[in-house]
Amino acid sequence: MLPKPLRSFVAEIFAGLPVGAALCAAALLLIFAFVPMAQSLKSDRKFAIAQNDRRQLEDRIAVRLGRNETLQGLLNRFGLRPGSAQDLLQKLYSSVDFRRMPRDQAFSMIVDPVDRTVRAVEFVMQEYLVRASVGLAGWSVERQELANVSGVHQVRVRVTDNFSQSAARAGLTLAQVAELQRIFSAELDLLADLALGDEVLVLSPQRQYLDGKVAFEPMAAARVLRGGRMLDAFAFKSSDGTRQYYDADGHLLPRSFLAAPVKFDRISSTFDLARPDPASGVLRPHEAVDYQAAHGTPVVAIGSGVVEFVGSRAGYGLMVELKHAGGYGSSYAHLSRTAPGLEAGNRVNLGEVIGDVGQSGYATGPHLHFEFALDGEKLDFLSVKIPGPESLSGYQLIQFRREQVKWAAALHGSAVRVVQTPASPWQ
């Protein structure tokens, strides 16, 4: 006898049918409802058993490279055939930089428990979990980035004696100091020009992993504070992956021309088309900048170029003329001497010494008479706007601006938010 609630349910659903027919219909309904569910449970159970059997069919062996052992030697030790080993090594070398592999690198060798053939190799290196597995088409390699917390590593160098020693105490490496020197070389000499109280701030992305290891990426931004002057540099990767540094306006650093060709005491004469001649008082055009400096002060090329002339000319005395890219030219006059071996046709680099300050030719005192021209027309070097030969534009400039906003905020002292970076999928 059916319970009263069930009889009511059947009567309501199958109203109008005899009781026997209604019960048969209800039984069929229950069968159709539960059979697929049972099949699904059975299928899930079979899958779980298959997975467990698969795990039981693999042996995982933890090994380390032996003394003076190579990865090839390790694979030979586990009986991998030469052709298969070469295929595996080729795939691994294209995915991992083994130059950074520790001498005692740990590996997990996953082998068949019956014939002991190697089915897969796993190891952790360079912040990645790497798995190489063999299939019908040969070996394939997958990488998964380890879970980490990302942030910003900041190094502030306050010059207390000289920049080189202050930078070392702050934690900058020799490579970082050399890179900073190169980036800002067109504006100043960090090793020689920074004085007591000047500062250099360097920002680099960092990632901290669950085991406590911290990985630092290359410098992303830098700021130099010298007196009341501030110079910034921001890293940007081009489409081909090359990392270069640019100023706040997207111009490549170091700049194509130095700010001055000599360390001078003062500018004694500027560019003036009607300047009184120092000796006669007659108004004459002075299409140059005169930098007053001590006799023998080194004079350097304001930019890379080719020597067009070395020698003496009336009025100018001993001088050097350079031709630069883009139609630009520069000349250096009243020198006391030129660099040994310097002659027409030589190529010189930005900042290379080409001579010394002197008083040769028509000069009332030791100074450098410096002229700058574009396509033969002399320009006022102190006011001319020289376009950088390599500046970001278009979509690259838009991308650079997006990156720059973040790092500029960090340089200004804004709080840097630390975020959790989850493990990425196999790639």
C-alpha positions as a Python dict, from the first residue, in 0.01 Angstrom:
ca = {
    (1, 'M'): (0, 0, 0),
    (2, 'L'): (144, 339, -101),
    (3, 'P'): (174, 617, 156),
    (4, 'K'): (-97, 880, 135),
    (5, 'P'): (137, 1168, 13),
    (6, 'L'): (273, 950, -269),
    (7, 'R'): (-79, 842, -370),
    (8, 'S'): (-182, 1210, -384),
    (9, 'F'): (124, 1300, -598),
    (10, 'V'): (56, 1016, -843),
    (11, 'A'): (-313, 1103, -857),
    (12, 'E'): (-234, 1469, -933),
    (13, 'I'): (28, 1397, -1202),
    (14, 'F'): (-157, 1116, -1371),
    (15, 'A'): (-512, 1234, -1310),
    (16, 'G'): (-770, 1052, -1512),
    (17, 'L'): (-570, 728, -1539),
    (18, 'P'): (-655, 412, -1349),
    (19, 'V'): (-442, 366, -1040),
    (20, 'G'): (-252, 70, -1187),
    (21, 'A'): (-168, 253, -1508),
    (22, 'A'): (-59, 560, -1310),
    (23, 'L'): (178, 353, -1096),
    (24, 'C'): (335, 195, -1404),
    (25, 'A'): (391, 538, -1560),
    (26, 'A'): (550, 665, -1238),
    (27, 'A'): (783, 363, -1229),
    (28, 'L'): (896, 426, -1586),
    (29, 'L'): (958, 794, -1503),
    (30, 'L'): (1182, 699, -1212),
    (31, 'I'): (1379, 453, -1427),
    (32, 'F'): (1447, 712, -1697),
    (33, 'A'): (1554, 966, -1432),
    (34, 'F'): (1799, 749, -1239),
    (35, 'V'): (1959, 535, -1508),
    (36, 'P'): (2161, 825, -1669),
    (37, 'M'): (2269, 938, -1322),
    (38, 'A'): (2392, 591, -1240),
    (39, 'Q'): (2577, 572, -1570),
    (40, 'S'): (2741, 908, -1499),
    (41, 'L'): (2854, 795, -1154),
    (42, 'K'): (2987, 475, -1304),
    (43, 'S'): (3176, 671, -1571),
    (44, 'D'): (3327, 908, -1312),
    (45, 'R'): (3436, 611, -1105),
    (46, 'K'): (3599, 447, -1409),
    (47, 'F'): (3783, 775, -1488),
    (48, 'A'): (3911, 805, -1132),
    (49, 'I'): (4028, 443, -1138),
    (50, 'A'): (4199, 499, -1473),
    (51, 'Q'): (4375, 808, -1340),
    (52, 'N'): (4488, 621, -1032),
    (53, 'D'): (4610, 331, -1246),
    (54, 'R'): (4796, 578, -1467),
    (55, 'R'): (4972, 728, -1165),
    (56, 'Q'): (5060, 381, -1046),
    (57, 'L'): (5213, 308, -1387),
    (58, 'E'): (5472, 586, -1340),
    (59, 'D'): (5773, 603, -1112),
    (60, 'R'): (5903, 949, -1014),
    (61, 'I'): (6275, 953, -933),
    (62, 'A'): (6438, 1265, -782),
    (63, 'V'): (6797, 1309, -901),
    (64, 'R'): (7066, 1578, -914),
    (65, 'L'): (7342, 1636, -1160),
    (66, 'G'): (7657, 1462, -1050),
    (67, 'R'): (7989, 1641, -1018),
    (68, 'N'): (8096, 1761, -1365),
    (69, 'E'): (7792, 1584, -1511),
    (70, 'T'): (7596, 1741, -1797),
    (71, 'L'): (7228, 1703, -1874),
    (72, 'Q'): (7327, 1481, -2166),
    (73, 'G'): (7516, 1261, -1922),
    (74, 'L'): (7213, 1241, -1692),
    (75, 'L'): (6991, 1132, -1983),
    (76, 'N'): (7250, 871, -2082),
    (77, 'R'): (7253, 750, -1722),
    (78, 'F'): (6880, 679, -1749),
    (79, 'G'): (6923, 492, -2077),
    (80, 'L'): (6766, 745, -2313),
    (81, 'R'): (6846, 661, -2675),
    (82, 'P'): (7085, 905, -2850),
    (83, 'G'): (6827, 1023, -3104),
    (84, 'S'): (6560, 1077, -2839),
    (85, 'A'): (6810, 1251, -2608),
    (86, 'Q'): (6915, 1492, -2883),
    (87, 'D'): (6551, 1574, -2961),
    (88, 'L'): (6483, 1643, -2592),
    (89, 'L'): (6795, 1858, -2548),
    (90, 'Q'): (6713, 2063, -2858),
    (91, 'K'): (6360, 2133, -2732),
    (92, 'L'): (6486, 2225, -2385),
    (93, 'Y'): (6763, 2456, -2509),
    (94, 'S'): (6507, 2655, -2710),
    (95, 'S'): (6292, 2706, -2398),
    (96, 'V'): (6537, 2743, -2108),
    (97, 'D'): (6863, 2935, -2061),
    (98, 'F'): (7089, 2656, -1931),
    (99, 'R'): (7376, 2898, -1883),
    (100, 'R'): (7211, 2983, -1549),
    (101, 'M'): (7163, 2619, -1446),
    (102, 'P'): (7317, 2538, -1103),
    (103, 'R'): (7582, 2270, -1098),
    (104, 'D'): (7365, 2050, -872),
    (105, 'Q'): (7034, 2117, -1054),
    (106, 'A'): (6754, 1886, -932),
    (107, 'F'): (6539, 1688, -1177),
    (108, 'S'): (6240, 1456, -1150),
    (109, 'M'): (6272, 1165, -1393),
    (110, 'I'): (5933, 1004, -1463),
    (111, 'V'): (5989, 649, -1587),
    (112, 'D'): (5780, 349, -1685),
    (113, 'P'): (5780, 102, -1392),
    (114, 'V'): (5802, -196, -1625),
    (115, 'D'): (6060, -118, -1895),
    (116, 'R'): (6215, 181, -1704),
    (117, 'T'): (6200, 408, -2013),
    (118, 'V'): (6190, 781, -1944),
    (119, 'R'): (5845, 925, -2014),
    (120, 'A'): (5894, 1279, -1884),
    (121, 'V'): (6143, 1512, -1715),
    (122, 'E'): (6043, 1788, -1471),
    (123, 'F'): (6252, 2056, -1300),
    (124, 'V'): (6226, 2408, -1156),
    (125, 'M'): (6458, 2674, -1296),
    (126, 'Q'): (6447, 3046, -1371),
    (127, 'E'): (6115, 3091, -1189),
    (128, 'Y'): (5945, 2830, -1407),
    (129, 'L'): (5828, 2473, -1362),
    (130, 'V'): (5943, 2296, -1680),
    (131, 'R'): (5800, 1965, -1796),
    (132, 'A'): (5921, 1773, -2100),
    (133, 'S'): (5714, 1473, -2205),
    (134, 'V'): (5746, 1226, -2492),
    (135, 'G'): (5468, 1138, -2734),
    (136, 'L'): (5419, 988, -3078),
    (137, 'A'): (5560, 1306, -3239),
    (138, 'G'): (5863, 1320, -3011),
    (139, 'W'): (5939, 1542, -2713),
    (140, 'S'): (5739, 1852, -2622),
    (141, 'V'): (5824, 2111, -2357),
    (142, 'E'): (5581, 2311, -2142),
    (143, 'R'): (5656, 2591, -1894),
    (144, 'Q'): (5450, 2719, -1604),
    (145, 'E'): (5546, 3031, -1410),
    (146, 'L'): (5561, 2974, -1038),
    (147, 'A'): (5321, 3168, -815),
    (148, 'N'): (5480, 3493, -698),
    (149, 'V'): (5418, 3833, -548),
    (150, 'S'): (5526, 4123, -768),
    (151, 'G'): (5645, 4462, -654),
    (152, 'V'): (5910, 4728, -706),
    (153, 'H'): (6268, 4725, -581),
    (154, 'Q'): (6398, 5074, -508),
    (155, 'V'): (6759, 5179, -461),
    (156, 'R'): (6831, 5536, -354),
    (157, 'V'): (7191, 5653, -378),
    (158, 'R'): (7281, 5965, -183),
    (159, 'V'): (7631, 6081, -273),
    (160, 'T'): (7841, 6121, 42),
    (161, 'D'): (8191, 6103, -107),
    (162, 'N'): (8181, 5995, -474),
    (163, 'F'): (7911, 5832, -681),
    (164, 'S'): (8094, 5506, -743),
    (165, 'Q'): (8146, 5425, -374),
    (166, 'S'): (7804, 5558, -270),
    (167, 'A'): (7635, 5343, -535),
    (168, 'A'): (7819, 5031, -416),
    (169, 'R'): (7712, 5091, -57),
    (170, 'A'): (7349, 5141, -168),
    (171, 'G'): (7351, 4806, -348),
    (172, 'L'): (7393, 4892, -716),
    (173, 'T'): (7605, 4652, -919),
    (174, 'L'): (7893, 4758, -1142),
    (175, 'A'): (7679, 4672, -1444),
    (176, 'Q'): (7400, 4901, -1323),
    (177, 'V'): (7644, 5186, -1259),
    (178, 'A'): (7789, 5144, -1609),
    (179, 'E'): (7439, 5146, -1762),
    (180, 'L'): (7343, 5462, -1573),
    (181, 'Q'): (7667, 5625, -1684),
    (182, 'R'): (7587, 5539, -2047),
    (183, 'I'): (7223, 5651, -2032),
    (184, 'F'): (7300, 5997, -1894),
    (185, 'S'): (7640, 6042, -2066),
    (186, 'A'): (7512, 6315, -2298),
    (187, 'E'): (7405, 6529, -2001),
    (188, 'L'): (7674, 6469, -1740),
    (189, 'D'): (7945, 6236, -1617),
    (190, 'L'): (7794, 6060, -1316),
    (191, 'L'): (8131, 5944, -1186),
    (192, 'A'): (8286, 6289, -1202),
    (193, 'D'): (8003, 6545, -1187),
    (194, 'L'): (7788, 6426, -896),
    (195, 'A'): (7873, 6603, -572),
    (196, 'L'): (7791, 6575, -203),
    (197, 'G'): (7412, 6562, -153),
    (198, 'D'): (7323, 6467, -511),
    (199, 'E'): (7098, 6165, -551),
    (200, 'V'): (7025, 5882, -796),
    (201, 'L'): (6706, 5677, -768),
    (202, 'V'): (6675, 5341, -949),
    (203, 'L'): (6353, 5136, -978),
    (204, 'S'): (6336, 4772, -1088),
    (205, 'P'): (6045, 4524, -1095),
    (206, 'Q'): (6086, 4234, -854),
    (207, 'R'): (5910, 3902, -794),
    (208, 'Q'): (5913, 3710, -466),
    (209, 'Y'): (5836, 3336, -477),
    (210, 'L'): (5687, 3106, -217),
    (211, 'D'): (6028, 2970, -123),
    (212, 'G'): (6148, 3322, -37),
    (213, 'K'): (6358, 3365, -350),
    (214, 'V'): (6350, 3715, -502),
    (215, 'A'): (6413, 3777, -873),
    (216, 'F'): (6497, 4124, -1002),
    (217, 'E'): (6428, 4241, -1356),
    (218, 'P'): (6637, 4503, -1543),
    (219, 'M'): (6608, 4868, -1442),
    (220, 'A'): (6271, 5019, -1539),
    (221, 'A'): (6327, 5383, -1443),
    (222, 'A'): (6596, 5610, -1302),
    (223, 'R'): (6621, 5967, -1180),
    (224, 'V'): (6928, 6184, -1124),
    (225, 'L'): (6903, 6486, -893),
    (226, 'R'): (7204, 6714, -933),
    (227, 'G'): (7172, 7046, -759),
    (228, 'G'): (6839, 7184, -878),
    (229, 'R'): (6841, 6977, -1198),
    (230, 'M'): (6639, 6658, -1249),
    (231, 'L'): (6699, 6398, -1523),
    (232, 'D'): (6468, 6098, -1582),
    (233, 'A'): (6504, 5782, -1789),
    (234, 'F'): (6242, 5515, -1861),
    (235, 'A'): (6289, 5168, -2008),
    (236, 'F'): (6081, 5057, -2305),
    (237, 'K'): (6086, 4733, -2505),
    (238, 'S'): (6048, 4760, -2880),
    (239, 'S'): (5853, 4510, -3089),
    (240, 'D'): (6167, 4299, -3139),
    (241, 'G'): (6221, 4273, -2762),
    (242, 'T'): (6512, 4519, -2744),
    (243, 'R'): (6518, 4722, -2421),
    (244, 'Q'): (6624, 5086, -2455),
    (245, 'Y'): (6593, 5396, -2239),
    (246, 'Y'): (6411, 5719, -2324),
    (247, 'D'): (6359, 6057, -2163),
    (248, 'A'): (6016, 6181, -2052),
    (249, 'D'): (5934, 6293, -2409),
    (250, 'G'): (6018, 5958, -2568),
    (251, 'H'): (6360, 6057, -2707),
    (252, 'L'): (6626, 5787, -2708),
    (253, 'L'): (6901, 5811, -2447),
    (254, 'P'): (7181, 5895, -2454),
    (255, 'R'): (7098, 6198, -2662),
    (256, 'S'): (7254, 6232, -3003),
    (257, 'F'): (7457, 6539, -2895),
    (258, 'L'): (7622, 6645, -2571),
    (259, 'A'): (7504, 6958, -2394),
    (260, 'A'): (7854, 7113, -2426),
    (261, 'P'): (8188, 7011, -2581),
    (262, 'V'): (8399, 7110, -2280),
    (263, 'K'): (8380, 7155, -1903),
    (264, 'F'): (8383, 7532, -1896),
    (265, 'D'): (8405, 7804, -1634),
    (266, 'R'): (8161, 8031, -1811),
    (267, 'I'): (8026, 8123, -2154),
    (268, 'S'): (8221, 8434, -2254),
    (269, 'S'): (8041, 8499, -2585),
    (270, 'T'): (7711, 8375, -2725),
    (271, 'F'): (7578, 8349, -3080),
    (272, 'D'): (7534, 8711, -3197),
    (273, 'L'): (7513, 8846, -3550),
    (274, 'A'): (7627, 9192, -3437),
    (275, 'R'): (7878, 9147, -3157),
    (276, 'P'): (8150, 9407, -3090),
    (277, 'D'): (8490, 9254, -3168),
    (278, 'P'): (8684, 9213, -2837),
    (279, 'A'): (8999, 9367, -2987),
    (280, 'S'): (8875, 9635, -3230),
    (281, 'G'): (8522, 9703, -3104),
    (282, 'V'): (8388, 9674, -3460),
    (283, 'L'): (8052, 9500, -3489),
    (284, 'R'): (8104, 9160, -3643),
    (285, 'P'): (7884, 8848, -3659),
    (286, 'H'): (7982, 8589, -3401),
    (287, 'E'): (7816, 8269, -3522),
    (288, 'A'): (7952, 8054, -3244),
    (289, 'V'): (7959, 7996, -2868),
    (290, 'D'): (8280, 8073, -2676),
    (291, 'Y'): (8338, 7851, -2372),
    (292, 'Q'): (8597, 7995, -2134),
    (293, 'A'): (8809, 7722, -1978),
    (294, 'A'): (9161, 7670, -1849),
    (295, 'H'): (9441, 7607, -2097),
    (296, 'G'): (9470, 7232, -2164),
    (297, 'T'): (9111, 7143, -2068),
    (298, 'P'): (9001, 6841, -2280),
    (299, 'V'): (8761, 6913, -2567),
    (300, 'V'): (8528, 6630, -2674),
    (301, 'A'): (8312, 6555, -2976),
    (302, 'I'): (7951, 6654, -2907),
    (303, 'G'): (7835, 6355, -3111),
    (304, 'S'): (7954, 6061, -3318),
    (305, 'G'): (8080, 6158, -3662),
    (306, 'V'): (8363, 6172, -3915),
    (307, 'V'): (8659, 6411, -3902),
    (308, 'E'): (8646, 6645, -4204),
    (309, 'F'): (8940, 6872, -4118),
    (310, 'V'): (9230, 6885, -3873),
    (311, 'G'): (9479, 7170, -3890),
    (312, 'S'): (9522, 7548, -3871),
    (313, 'R'): (9320, 7821, -4037),
    (314, 'A'): (9359, 8198, -4031),
    (315, 'G'): (9190, 8347, -3728),
    (316, 'Y'): (9071, 8009, -3597),
    (317, 'G'): (9417, 7872, -3515),
    (318, 'L'): (9438, 7498, -3459),
    (319, 'M'): (9094, 7344, -3511),
    (320, 'V'): (8890, 7029, -3580),
    (321, 'E'): (8577, 6998, -3795),
    (322, 'L'): (8335, 6705, -3764),
    (323, 'K'): (8049, 6588, -3983),
    (324, 'H'): (7752, 6423, -3807),
    (325, 'A'): (7450, 6230, -3929),
    (326, 'G'): (7148, 6425, -4053),
    (327, 'G'): (7350, 6703, -4216),
    (328, 'Y'): (7483, 6842, -3887),
    (329, 'G'): (7840, 6967, -3843),
    (330, 'S'): (8051, 7101, -3556),
    (331, 'S'): (8388, 7278, -3535),
    (332, 'Y'): (8628, 7337, -3245),
    (333, 'A'): (8880, 7624, -3272),
    (334, 'H'): (9167, 7796, -3084),
    (335, 'L'): (9294, 7454, -2966),
    (336, 'S'): (9636, 7415, -2806),
    (337, 'R'): (9671, 7065, -2954),
    (338, 'T'): (9465, 6792, -3121),
    (339, 'A'): (9432, 6430, -3010),
    (340, 'P'): (9729, 6214, -3117),
    (341, 'G'): (9668, 6042, -3451),
    (342, 'L'): (9352, 6239, -3526),
    (343, 'E'): (9322, 6305, -3898),
    (344, 'A'): (9063, 6361, -4170),
    (345, 'G'): (8852, 6052, -4236),
    (346, 'N'): (8874, 5919, -3880),
    (347, 'R'): (8552, 5827, -3708),
    (348, 'V'): (8501, 5961, -3354),
    (349, 'N'): (8243, 5869, -3092),
    (350, 'L'): (8025, 6091, -2877),
    (351, 'G'): (8235, 6220, -2586),
    (352, 'E'): (8570, 6124, -2739),
    (353, 'V'): (8856, 6368, -2671),
    (354, 'I'): (8963, 6545, -2992),
    (355, 'G'): (9190, 6817, -2849),
    (356, 'D'): (9265, 7064, -2568),
    (357, 'V'): (9159, 7421, -2499),
    (358, 'G'): (9415, 7679, -2608),
    (359, 'Q'): (9464, 8031, -2745),
    (360, 'S'): (9585, 7966, -3098),
    (361, 'G'): (9477, 8196, -3382),
    (362, 'Y'): (9293, 8521, -3315),
    (363, 'A'): (9205, 8485, -2943),
    (364, 'T'): (9245, 8719, -2647),
    (365, 'G'): (9255, 8435, -2392),
    (366, 'P'): (9223, 8058, -2360),
    (367, 'H'): (8877, 7943, -2467),
    (368, 'L'): (8697, 7712, -2710),
    (369, 'H'): (8534, 7872, -3013),
    (370, 'F'): (8253, 7625, -3098),
    (371, 'E'): (8039, 7637, -3410),
    (372, 'F'): (7737, 7422, -3493),
    (373, 'A'): (7568, 7401, -3833),
    (374, 'L'): (7296, 7223, -4029),
    (375, 'D'): (7354, 7177, -4403),
    (376, 'G'): (7620, 7450, -4386),
    (377, 'E'): (7401, 7708, -4208),
    (378, 'K'): (7541, 7806, -3869),
    (379, 'L'): (7302, 7772, -3576),
    (380, 'D'): (7289, 7895, -3218),
    (381, 'F'): (7383, 7576, -3033),
    (382, 'L'): (7244, 7706, -2703),
    (383, 'S'): (6890, 7755, -2834),
    (384, 'V'): (6850, 7526, -3135),
    (385, 'K'): (6606, 7237, -3096),
    (386, 'I'): (6779, 6929, -3232),
    (387, 'P'): (6536, 6643, -3309),
    (388, 'G'): (6647, 6306, -3179),
    (389, 'P'): (6728, 6063, -3460),
    (390, 'E'): (6547, 5785, -3273),
    (391, 'S'): (6229, 5899, -3100),
    (392, 'L'): (5913, 5703, -3024),
    (393, 'S'): (5603, 5790, -3224),
    (394, 'G'): (5257, 5659, -3302),
    (395, 'Y'): (5138, 5349, -3119),
    (396, 'Q'): (5483, 5290, -2963),
    (397, 'L'): (5467, 5635, -2801),
    (398, 'I'): (5119, 5556, -2666),
    (399, 'Q'): (5249, 5232, -2512),
    (400, 'F'): (5549, 5415, -2368),
    (401, 'R'): (5321, 5677, -2207),
    (402, 'R'): (5120, 5404, -2035),
    (403, 'E'): (5432, 5251, -1884),
    (404, 'Q'): (5579, 5591, -1802),
    (405, 'V'): (5278, 5696, -1590),
    (406, 'K'): (5332, 5403, -1351),
    (407, 'W'): (5705, 5453, -1310),
    (408, 'A'): (5684, 5832, -1293),
    (409, 'A'): (5442, 5795, -1000),
    (410, 'A'): (5688, 5563, -826),
    (411, 'L'): (5973, 5809, -885),
    (412, 'H'): (5762, 6082, -727),
    (413, 'G'): (5717, 5867, -417),
    (414, 'S'): (5366, 5732, -472),
    (415, 'A'): (5285, 5406, -299),
    (416, 'V'): (5353, 5100, -509),
    (417, 'R'): (5077, 4839, -480),
    (418, 'V'): (5198, 4481, -441),
    (419, 'V'): (4978, 4228, -622),
    (420, 'Q'): (4955, 3852, -617),
    (421, 'T'): (5048, 3692, -949),
    (422, 'P'): (4882, 3350, -986),
    (423, 'A'): (5046, 3064, -1167),
    (424, 'S'): (4990, 3101, -1538),
    (425, 'P'): (4863, 2813, -1753),
    (426, 'W'): (5107, 2596, -1943),
    (427, 'Q'): (5256, 2792, -2229),
}
